[in-house]
């Protein structure tokens, strides 16, 4: 996600959650706090195994892990199976794009985002689980692929 789009969406979300959302909403403070910390940490990066990783990425990944750890066993198993299903769909998508790239006439990131959003809606009933699943799925597929392709291309 480009910096302009990230900052625009993050600030819009923070302004909405801070000033427009009802004060009695229990998710108001956590959403505003997570967005503000993410915006602050987004300018800092660390280098790990040849990759530049944003501290905002690590922060949100840590929050998503904490959210999933607090789930009961059967919901955690369901989420794990859901992540496996979407990871398999991602692998199939990449295989199709390598085998026959003519079928991919729209940018891969847009198609993968659409695929992830659709599967999150189909697999998860709770809004909170959908958000954290999408975040975890996005960054769990992004960095291993970057590292793998970096080794192949160089």
N, C-alpha and C positions, 0 to 999 in steps of 0.2 A: 504494500500500500504506500503510495507516495506520501511525502510529508504533508503536502497541502490537504490531501483528503483526510489523512489521519487527524491532523490538528483541527480541521473544520468539523469533522464528526465528533471528535472528543470534546471540543469546546461547546458544541451545540448540545451534546448529551449532558455535560456538566451544568450548563446554564439551565437546561430543562429540569434536571433533577434538583438543582439548588433553588431556583426561583419559581418555577411553574408547577412542579409536582405538588400534590397535596401534602401538607405537613404531617398528616396522620399516616401516610404510607410507610410501612416498616422498611421498605427497600430504599427509601429516599437518601438517608445518610450513607449507607454502604456504597451505593452507586456513585454518589457525588465524591466520596473519599477515594474510591478506587480510580475513578476517572482523573481526579486531580493528581494523585500520586503517579499515575501512569503518564500524564502529561509532563510532570516534573522530571520523571526518570527517563523519558524518551530521548533526551539529549545526551545521556551518558551511555557509553558502550564499553564492553570488555572484550578482549581477544582471547578466544578459547579454541584450541586445535585449528588455528588458521581461519576461524570464522569470527566476524564482528557480531557480537550478540548484544542487543540493547538491554539495559537493566529493566526497562518497562516490560520486555518480554519475559524475563526471569521472574519479575514480580507477579505478573498475571498468571504465569505457569504455576508458580507457588500457590497462589490463591485458588486456582482450579484444582490442584492436587489436594489442598486442604478441604475444599468443598466435597470432592469425591471420597476422601478418607472418612468423613463424617457420616456417610451413607450406611444404612444397614447392609448386611452381607448380600442379600438377594438383589437389592437395587444396585449394589456395586458390581455384582456379577452381570446383571442386565446391561449396565453401562459399558462394561468391558466387552460384552458380546456386541453391543451396538458400535463401539469403536472399531472392533475387528471387522464388522460388516462394512463400515464406511472405508476402512483402510483397504479392504479387498476391492471395493468399488473404485478407489483411487488407483490401485495397482492395475486394474483392468483398463481404466481410462488411459493411463500412461502407456500401457501395452498397445492399445488401439492407436494412440497418437504416434507411437513409434512405427507400428506396422503399416498403417495407412493414414498418413497425415492429411490427406484430402478431406477426410470426414470431419476434421477439426477446422471449421471455417471461422470460428470465433476464437478470441484469445483464450488460451488454456486456463489462465487464472480466473477469468470470468465464468467459464464453464465449470471449473472445479468449485468455485464459490457457490454457484447455483446448485450443483450436485450436493454439496455439504449442507446447504440450507434446506433443501428438499428432504434429504435423509434425516436431518435433525428433527424436522417437523413430523416426519413419519415414525421415527423411532422413540422420541422422547415426548412425554406429555407435559412435563413441567417446564415453564419458561426459563427458570434458572438453570435447569439441566441442559437445555438447548444452548444457552449462551456459553456455559463453561465447556460443553462438549465441542462446540464449534471452535472455541479458542484452542482447546487442547489438540483437536484434530488438525487445525491449521498449522500450528507450530511443531507438531510431532511429524508431519509430513514434509515440512519445509527444510529444516536444518539437516536431517540425514540425507535428503536428496541433494542439497547444495554441496555437502561434503563429498558425496559419491560422484556427482557430475564434475566437481572440481578435480578429483583424482583422474577421472577418465579424460578430461579435456587437456590436462597439462602433462 
